[in-house]
Amino acid sequence: MKKIIVPILFFILSATAGKAQTIIPAQYQELVKKLVASLPKEDKLSNNSSAKQSESLIDFAKSMLGIPYRYATSNPKVGFDCSGFVSYVFSNFGFKVPRSSREFSATGKETSLENAKVGDVLIFTGSNSRVRRIGHVGIIYSIDENGIKFIHASSGKAHGVTITDFNGHYKARFMKIVSII
């Protein structure tokens, strides 16, 4: 019975995906609520689950603004380097991600800047953009008409966890973007 209900629920909910709201005929609303409530947690369908998870991830990351930069560290009581910060944030949400910025290249699903979303990981060269070797990572914090902002542990001027514009300096260093959520 459950094998039949899940595809039916998926069809009902996905048929209206992308619309401002899901409209289910009144006579079926209570039935759908009961069926969704009876499903195991991993089978529940939510069009916004990754968006909600990204929002929680960013709220958690934002709570660490100002923690100092500390090379080879992933401890909020001591400080973070870039990959230490990103791995610490994602691991607090149950994601297994690398500790090294170079290893992020092989993690998650590569995407494009046009398809980027909040919570994706930006991968950059080190401070010298001419040396095309991965050396820095950050998490997309926001995307709006002003562009992309990302949160990261910077060894630069801020010398700690900060939010930065994805501008000319970082665009020159940009290598790729991966989606983990």
C-alpha positions as CSV (number, residue, x, y, z in Angstrom):
1,M,0.0,0.0,0.0
2,K,2.8,2.4,0.9
3,K,4.5,1.7,-2.4
4,I,1.4,3.1,-4.2
5,I,0.8,6.0,-1.8
6,V,4.3,7.5,-2.1
7,P,4.2,7.8,-5.9
8,I,0.7,9.3,-5.8
9,L,1.8,11.9,-3.1
10,F,4.9,12.6,-5.2
11,F,2.7,13.2,-8.2
12,I,0.3,15.5,-6.4
13,L,3.0,17.6,-4.7
14,S,5.4,17.7,-7.7
15,A,2.6,18.6,-10.2
16,T,2.3,21.9,-8.4
17,A,6.0,22.5,-7.7
18,G,7.1,25.9,-8.9
19,K,3.7,27.5,-8.2
20,A,3.3,30.0,-5.5
21,Q,1.3,27.5,-3.4
22,T,0.2,23.9,-3.5
23,I,-3.6,23.6,-4.1
24,I,-5.1,20.3,-3.1
25,P,-8.9,19.9,-3.5
26,A,-10.5,20.4,-0.1
27,Q,-11.9,16.8,0.1
28,Y,-8.4,15.4,-0.3
29,Q,-6.4,17.8,2.0
30,E,-7.0,15.9,5.2
31,L,-6.2,12.6,3.5
32,V,-2.9,14.0,2.2
33,K,-2.0,15.3,5.6
34,K,-2.6,11.9,7.2
35,L,-0.7,10.1,4.5
36,V,2.3,12.4,4.8
37,A,2.3,12.2,8.6
38,S,2.2,8.4,8.4
39,L,5.3,8.2,6.1
40,P,8.8,7.5,7.6
41,K,10.8,10.7,8.0
42,E,13.1,9.9,5.0
43,D,10.0,9.4,2.7
44,K,8.3,12.7,3.5
45,L,8.2,15.0,0.5
46,S,9.0,18.7,0.9
47,N,9.7,21.1,-1.9
48,N,11.5,23.4,0.5
49,S,13.5,20.9,2.5
50,S,16.9,21.8,0.9
51,A,16.1,25.5,1.1
52,K,15.2,25.2,4.8
53,Q,18.4,23.2,5.4
54,S,20.4,25.8,3.5
55,E,18.8,28.6,5.6
56,S,19.6,26.7,8.8
57,L,23.2,26.1,7.6
58,I,23.7,29.7,6.8
59,D,22.2,30.8,10.2
60,F,24.6,28.5,11.9
61,A,27.6,29.7,9.9
62,K,26.6,33.4,10.6
63,S,26.7,32.7,14.3
64,M,30.5,32.3,13.9
65,L,31.1,35.7,12.3
66,G,34.2,37.2,13.8
67,I,35.9,34.0,15.0
68,P,39.5,34.5,14.2
69,Y,41.4,32.9,11.3
70,R,43.7,30.2,12.5
71,Y,45.7,28.0,10.0
72,A,44.9,24.3,10.1
73,T,42.2,24.6,12.7
74,S,38.5,23.7,12.8
75,N,37.6,24.6,16.3
76,P,35.4,27.6,17.0
77,K,37.0,28.1,20.4
78,V,40.4,28.5,18.8
79,G,39.7,29.6,15.2
80,F,39.2,28.4,11.7
81,D,41.0,28.2,8.4
82,C,38.8,28.2,5.4
83,S,38.2,24.5,4.9
84,G,38.1,24.0,8.7
85,F,35.2,26.5,8.8
86,V,33.3,24.9,5.9
87,S,33.8,21.4,7.1
88,Y,32.7,22.4,10.6
89,V,29.5,24.0,9.4
90,F,28.5,21.1,7.1
91,S,29.5,18.4,9.6
92,N,27.1,20.0,12.2
93,F,24.3,19.1,9.7
94,G,25.4,15.5,9.2
95,F,27.3,16.0,5.9
96,K,30.6,14.2,5.5
97,V,32.8,16.7,3.7
98,P,36.6,16.9,3.4
99,R,38.8,18.9,5.8
100,S,41.1,20.1,3.0
101,S,40.1,22.8,0.5
102,R,41.6,20.8,-2.4
103,E,39.4,17.8,-1.6
104,F,36.2,19.8,-2.0
105,S,36.8,19.7,-5.8
106,A,35.7,16.0,-5.7
107,T,32.8,16.5,-3.2
108,G,29.2,17.1,-4.0
109,K,27.8,17.8,-7.4
110,E,29.5,20.4,-9.6
111,T,27.2,23.2,-10.8
112,S,27.4,26.5,-12.6
113,L,27.3,30.1,-11.2
114,E,24.0,30.5,-13.0
115,N,22.5,27.6,-11.1
116,A,24.2,28.4,-7.8
117,K,22.1,28.5,-4.6
118,V,22.6,29.5,-1.0
119,G,24.6,26.8,0.7
120,D,26.7,25.8,-2.3
121,V,30.5,25.8,-1.8
122,L,32.6,28.1,-3.9
123,I,36.1,26.9,-4.6
124,F,39.0,29.3,-5.3
125,T,42.7,29.3,-6.0
126,G,45.0,30.4,-3.2
127,S,45.8,34.1,-2.9
128,N,47.7,34.1,-6.2
129,S,45.1,33.7,-8.9
130,R,47.7,32.9,-11.6
131,V,48.5,29.6,-9.8
132,R,45.5,27.6,-10.7
133,R,45.5,25.3,-7.7
134,I,42.7,25.1,-5.2
135,G,43.5,27.0,-2.0
136,H,40.3,28.5,-0.6
137,V,36.7,27.6,0.0
138,G,33.6,29.5,1.2
139,I,29.8,29.0,1.4
140,I,27.3,31.0,-0.6
141,Y,25.6,33.3,1.9
142,S,23.2,35.2,-0.4
143,I,22.3,35.7,-4.0
144,D,20.3,38.8,-5.1
145,E,20.3,41.6,-7.6
146,N,23.6,42.8,-6.1
147,G,25.3,39.5,-6.8
148,I,26.7,36.7,-4.7
149,K,28.0,37.0,-1.1
150,F,29.8,34.2,0.6
151,I,30.8,33.4,4.2
152,H,34.3,32.1,4.8
153,A,37.3,32.1,7.1
154,S,39.6,34.7,5.6
155,S,43.3,35.1,6.3
156,G,43.1,38.6,4.6
157,K,42.0,41.9,6.1
158,A,39.1,40.5,8.1
159,H,41.4,37.7,9.5
160,G,38.4,35.7,10.6
161,V,35.0,34.5,9.6
162,T,33.4,37.1,7.4
163,I,31.0,37.7,4.6
164,T,32.5,38.9,1.3
165,D,31.2,39.9,-2.1
166,F,32.0,37.6,-5.0
167,N,33.8,40.5,-6.7
168,G,36.7,41.0,-9.2
169,H,39.3,39.7,-6.8
170,Y,37.4,36.5,-6.0
171,K,36.1,36.1,-9.5
172,A,39.7,36.0,-10.8
173,R,40.4,33.3,-8.2
174,F,37.2,31.3,-8.8
175,M,37.6,27.7,-10.0
176,K,34.3,25.9,-9.5
177,I,31.2,25.5,-7.4
178,V,29.8,22.4,-5.8
179,S,26.4,21.7,-4.4
180,I,26.5,19.5,-1.3
181,I,22.9,19.9,0.1
